Amino acid sequence: MAWFYSALLYLLLPLMLLRLQWRGIKSPAYRQRWQERLACYPPNSTTTTHIWFHAVSVGEAEALFPLVQQLQARHPSLSLLVTCTTPTGSARIKAVLGNSVMHVYLPYDTPDAVQRFIRHFNPQLAVIVETEIWPNLFHACARHCVPLYIINARLSEKSARGYQKLSALIKPALLPISGIAAQSDEDAKRYASIGVPVERLQTVGNIKFDVSIPTTVIEQGQLLKRQLFSGRFVWLCASTHADEELVLLKIYQSLKASAIPELLIVLVPRHPERFAAVNKIAGQLGLDTVLRTSSTPCGAATDVYLADTMGELKMLYAACDVAFVGGSLVPKGGHNILEPTAVGVPVLFGPFMDNFKDIAKGILQAEAAIQCQEPVELTAAIAGLYAAPLQRRLMVEQGKQFLQGNRGALERISQLLEQGLPLP
């Protein structure tokens, strides 16, 4: 099975490279640094890495940052490598960690590419964030005697069933894993069901609960609200996807006309290549739009504030009155609802929260968020929160209690990694 998987990857490799070029038409970053996808690096640049972390994209990278920063503070001489697979993830890694870590894209999972990658960076410990399983990469770690951990690990029922159908490929790939730090007991059981030995599994909680929002970020958001959004009730829609913005903008029009005359909608699309498309949608609806990059204050006639920048979401949460987290009105699995909770904002989300199922269940039980199954429910929820400032404050307080009661995974994972590495 492994040889068939590798042969298929080699056959598809030209198409994967062409896909990078195609996506690069709208987002040039996709066609840049393509050599890293093949693990082709400058000659005479090999190094030794104490810990290599892989976070596939923005969400995983954001969860990883506190762990990296804690390890750097405790062990300043650590040599760290952080990989990802998307330009947006790469941009966040560079913005947050800068030159304190090495950073490249993770290569495609072909045998020769992963061998070059391992030989070039020579990691002493490999750490994969959340769900990534790459058979050839994992085998390469085993051949080079690199201990391998999956942290903040989660596995949905759907993914587990898919892996079970490919057990001839997946089960051998899981054997080299030194340990899995699962988010929940259910996740641990699913990993066991696809072939991970029980003794290598432990439940440590979700590192995303350990999110810490700097006071300076909250102060910047509050200043932005005073300077640009003065007198407006601000509804922020974060990490939105295609087919969500049109629905959200129509809800805005309805609320503006019937219930909240001072309403302003702030849109933060998930992917930067969609900024222009979202701006066009707003224009087609006849809505007056201000772009974040224009630094223009919102006047009384402004309908939409489009955040066409990256890395400012936490600050923008602090500038709003109510937040809706996207990827949940369409079947994308949702996005992180703990960040706005940590900032101190009432949170709403849609029906599709497969990627955050346990968090969504817990925060709803804590009455710290509102889930809306249909657009009409979202409309009613925003109108209700606008009319009930005490409820907004109660949701914020219950949200912070919910976060506090679930912290601790960061320290547990940090100790796990420190035990597995001969630290400098």
C-alpha positions, 0 to 999 in steps of 0.5 A: 500500500505504501508503494502505491501511495508514493507512486500516486504522489509522484504521478500527481506531483506535476498537477500539484505544482500546476495548482500552486501556479493557478492559485498564484494568479489570485494570490502570488504567495502560492507560486513563491518559494515552490522549491520548499515544497520539494525540499530543495534548499540552498547548498551548504545550509544544513543545520541541527534543529532541537524541535521541529513544529508543523502547523498546517495553517493559520488556526494551528499556528495561532494555537502553537505560538504560546507553546513556542514562546513558553519554550523559548522563554524557558530554554533560550538556546533552543533551535526551533523550526516551524513549518506550515503548508499555506501562505496565510500560515506562513505570514502569521509565523513570520509576523509573530515569531520572526527570526526567533525560529527557522521557517519553511513550507512542509514539503510534499509527502514524497519519499525523496522530499521528506528524506531531504527535509529530515537530512537538511534540518536534522530535527531531534524532536518532531511535533505535529499540531492537531490532525496531520498524518503523512505516511512517508514523513512519519516513516522518515522520522522513524528511519532517522530516529526522530521522536514524533509527537502529535499535540493538541490532537483531534480526530473526528468520527468522519476522519477516523472512518476514512483512516480505517478504510486505509488501515494498510497505509495508515496503521504502519505510519502511526507505529513510529509515533512516540506519543499523542496528546489528545484534546479529549478522551473521545479523540484519544479513543478514535486514535486508538481505533485507527491503530495507535497503541493505547500506552502512547495516548494521553488526554491533556485538553485543548491548548487553545483554551490557554490563549492569552490576549495582550492588554496592548492588543485590547487597548488598540482595539478599543482605541480603534472603536473610538476613532473609527467606529464612534457612535456605531454598534459594531457587528464583526464577522470573522473568518468568513468564507464564500457564500457567507458574506452575502448572507451576512450582508443581507442580515445587516441590511435587514437589521439596519432598516428595522432594529439597529439604525447605528449598526456597522458590519465589519467583515474579516474574510478568512483568505486574503485572495477574497478581499476584492470579491467581498468588496465587490459583493458589498458594492453590488448590494449598494453598501458604502464600504470602507477598507481597513487599508484606507485608514478612513474613519467610518461616517454615518453613511458607512455600512461595511468596514472591510478588514483587508489586512492580515494578523489583526483579528484579535485587535478587531474583536476588541473593537466590536460589540458582538462577534460572529465567527464564520466558517459555520454558516457553510460546511467548513467546520467553523473556526476558533470561537475562544479568541473572541471569548478571551477578548471579552466579546459576546460570540455567535456562530452557525450550525457547522462546527465540526472542527470545534465540536467539543468547544461549541458544546461546552461554551453553549452549556456555559451560556457564553455563546449563541448558536444560530441554525438559520440566518433568521435566528442570527438576525434575531440573536443580534437584535436581542443582544443589541437590546440587552446590554446586561445579557452581553456582559453576562455572556462575556463573564461566563465566557471568561469563566469557561476559558479559565476552567479549561486551561492547563493543556499548554503546561502539560504539553510543554512538560511532555516535550521537555521530557522527550528532548535532551534540552541544551 
